[in-house]
């Protein structure tokens, strides 16, 4: 079944699949462009990853105010499928399956695409916001590459590919084991897909109304995807914005390779979205992560859209 059919038959809430209690896909229109947000599952991580440049007591207060557990909680993993013209574009590819990390509730993308009726062979383009393993791992699952089109184009910033040749982890604050896993997964990905990579420098139009732009910050080649049609706007921000980033955009996330630049880019993007009123979707905001950004004093406020049935 192709994407046309799947989106036509997919309710906005989506239907929970076998053994799933909650929906895992959410469809919306951006002008004439179809967008489907798909959950890759959740990633349990220490709450210290939310901010390593502030007093732990301040972080603990924020968590308490948000009714979140103090030590670890589940980060959402969101992926987007975009249909524009004759192009079917997968933006990021989820975590995949890494048994050494013991993350059984993540890496759900492939089966959830199948549940949505999306044939991997219908995907014409993949856009990678960056090459952390929770954004590329789905394409490394056994049997996936053989189901993809031989002429698949994978768009990623040239600076990102260059970075992973010798990545710098000196400014991150990750749990043990993650740097090695990130490094080895990126290396394997480039080896597997080198012939299909289509690196761009600063900006590239993947399809009508679908533009990927390098921002840097989180990683040197981190990029966002802007979707625009008929006056509607949506930005997939990848890992530029986390749940805490609206109230505290200056807090450093543990996975940011350049935290200072990340904060600068994050504030700039949030200001842009507050001014334009465009929709925001991001990898680690609670599913389906579709909402608006409002200015709130010196910071920002997240305004989730009303669930559209």
N, C-alpha and C positions, 0 to 999 in steps of 0.2 A: 504494500500500500504506500502511495506516495504522500508527500507532506500536504498537498492540496486536500486529499481525501481525509487525512488524519485530522487536520485542523477544522475541516467542515463538520466532522463528527465528534469533535472533542468539546465537551462543555468547558466553560471557563474554570470551573472547579476541578475538572478532570474526574475520573473515577478511580477510587483506590483499587490497586491490583490485588492479586491473590496474596493473602497474609499481610496486607497493608491496611492500617487503620485510618490513614489520612491520605488526601490527594497528594500527588507528587508532580503534577504539571498544571500550568495555568496559562491560558491563551489570551492574547489581546491583539488589537489592531493598532498600528501606528500609521494612520492614513491608509494607503493601499498595501502596506507591508504587514505580513503576518509575523507575529512574534510568539514563541512558546517558551516559557520559563520551565525548566525541568530540574527537579531536585536530584542531586547525586548522592543524597543522604546527609549524614552529619558526622562531624569530626570532633571527638572529645579532646579538649586541650586545656592546659592549666590556665587559670584566669590571669596569672602574671603576664601571659602573652599579650593581654590587652593594653598594657602600659608598663614599661620598665624604666621610665624616666621620672616617675612620680612616687610620692610617699605611699607605701603599701596600704596605710590606713585610709588614705583618700580613695584609692582604688576599691578598697573593701566597702567603703561607704556607698560608692556608686553602685556596686554589685547588690548591696542590700536594698538600696532604693529601687533597683530594677527587679527585685525579687528573684535574683539569680544566686546560685550556690557560690560559696566563697572560694573554693579551691579549683574547681574545674567545671566547665559546662560545654554543651554541644554547639559548635559552630556550624551553621548551615553551609552547604555546598551547592551553589546554583550555577546552572549552565543555561545558555540561550540558543534556540534554533530560530533563524530568521529566513523568511522566504521573500525575496524581492525579484521580480521579473522571472527569469528562468534559472535563478541561482538559489540554492538551498544551502544555507551557511550555518555551520556549527561553531558557536563562539565558546571556546574552551571545551575540555573533554573530561573533566572530573578526575578523580583519584585513581581509578582502576583498582587492581587487586594487588596488595603488597602484604602477604601473610606475616612478614617479619615485623610489621608495625602494629598488628593486632587491632585493626580498625574495621570490624565486620559490618558496621552500619553505614560505611561510606562505600564508594565505588559502585553505585547502583545505576549509573547512567545508561549503560548499554541495554539492560533489561527494561529500563523505563522508556527508552526510545522505542523499543519493540512494543511495549504496552501501548504507546501512543500511536502505533501504526507507522512509525517512521523507519523506512528501509535505509540502512547505512549506505547502500549503493546509490541512493538518491542525493546524498550530500555532495555538492560540487566544490565547496570551499570550507576550510577550517580557519578560524582566526584565533590566535593565541594571545591573550592579554599579557602573559608572560610564561615562563617555563618552569615554575614550581610544579612539583609532581602532582598536586591536586588539581592542576589545570591541563595536564598532558597525559596522565596515566591511563585514562580510558582508551587511548589509542594503542596502548601497549598490552592490553588484555589479549590472551591467546585467541587467535582466530579472527580478530577484528580487522587487521590489515588486509587480509584476504577478501573481506567482504566490502572493502572500500573501492571506489573507482580508481582505476590506474592513472587517470588524469586529474586526481584530486589535487587541489592547490592549497597549501598550508601557509598562511600569511602570518608573519612574525617580524618584529622589528629587528633589523640587522644588528643593532646594539645588544639585543637580548641573546642572539646566537653567539656573538663575540664574547659576552660576559661569561657564558657557561663553559667557555674553553678553559678558563682559570678563575672560577668565582671567588669573590671576596666575602667572607663571613665575619669580618672583624667587627661589624657594627650591629649584628643581629643578637637576639637573646632567645634562642630556640631550645626546646627540650633536647636532651641527649639523643643522639642517633639521627636527628633530622638533617643536619648538614650533609652527612655522608649519604643519606637516602636521596636527598635533593640532587646532590652532585651526580650520583650514579644514574638516577632516572633521567636527568637531562642529557647526560652523555649517551645513554642508550637510545633516547628518542632521536637525537640528531643522527646517530648511526643508522637507525631504522628508516628514517623518513627524509634523509638529506636530499634526495633527488626531487622530492615534492615540495621542499621549502621554497617560498617566494618572499625573501626578505625585502622589507621596505625601509626607507630612511626615516621619514618623519610622518608621512600621511599617505594613505592609499584608499581609493574608492573600490571596494570589493564588488559592489553591485549598486544599481541606482538607489541612492538614498542611504547607503550603508558605508560609512567611512571609519576606518581605523586610524587612530592618531597616537603616536608615541608621547607619553607623559614623563617617563622616567620616575625616579623616586623609589617605589617599592622594590623594583629592580631597574637597572639602567635602561632596559628596553620595554618596561611596563607600558601597556597601551590601553586606551579605552575605545569602545565602539559606539559611534553615534548613529542612530537611526532616525531619519527625517522623511516625512511624506505628508502632503496636504495640510501643512501647518502643525502637525503633531510631531513631538520630539521625545526620544527616549535615549538615555545614555546607559550603556553597560559599563560600569566603572571597575570591573575586576576587583583587585585588592586595594584600591585607593581608599575605600571607605569601609570601616567596620562599625559595629553597633554603637560603640562608644564615641565614634568620630564626629558626631553631630554636636554633642555637648562639649566635647573635649578634643577638637581636631588637632591640638598640639601634643597629645599623648602619643608616644612612640609604640608601635606594634612590634612584637618580638621578631616578626618575619621580614621586617623592612631592612633592606641592605643599605639604604641611605635614609635614616629616619628624619633628618632635618629637611631633606628635599621632599620626602613623602608628605610631611606636614604642610610644606609650602604648596605643593601641588594639590593636596586634598582641600585646603582652604580655597584655593583658586577655583577648583571644580565646584565646590559647594556654593560659592558666591555666584558662579555662572548659572547653576541650576536654580538658585533662589530668584535670580533676576529673570530668567526665561520661563520658569514654570514647567520646564520639561520633566518628564518622568525619569526616575533613577531606579536601576536594578544593579545589584552588586553581588559578588560571589558569596560573601559571608554574612549578609543581612538575613534575618529570618524569612524563610520561604513564605510567599513567592517574591518577597523583597521589592514589590512594585510600589513606588510612592513619590512624593514630592519633597522638596527641601524648602524650609522657611527660615528666615533670619530670626534669631532669638537673642537680642542684646548683642554681645560680642561673639556669640557662637551661633549655632544653628539648631533647627528642630526637624525631626523626621516625621512626615505626615503620610502614613500608609494610605493607599487608595482604599475605598470601600470595595470589598470583594464583589466582583461582577459575575452574576450567575447567568 
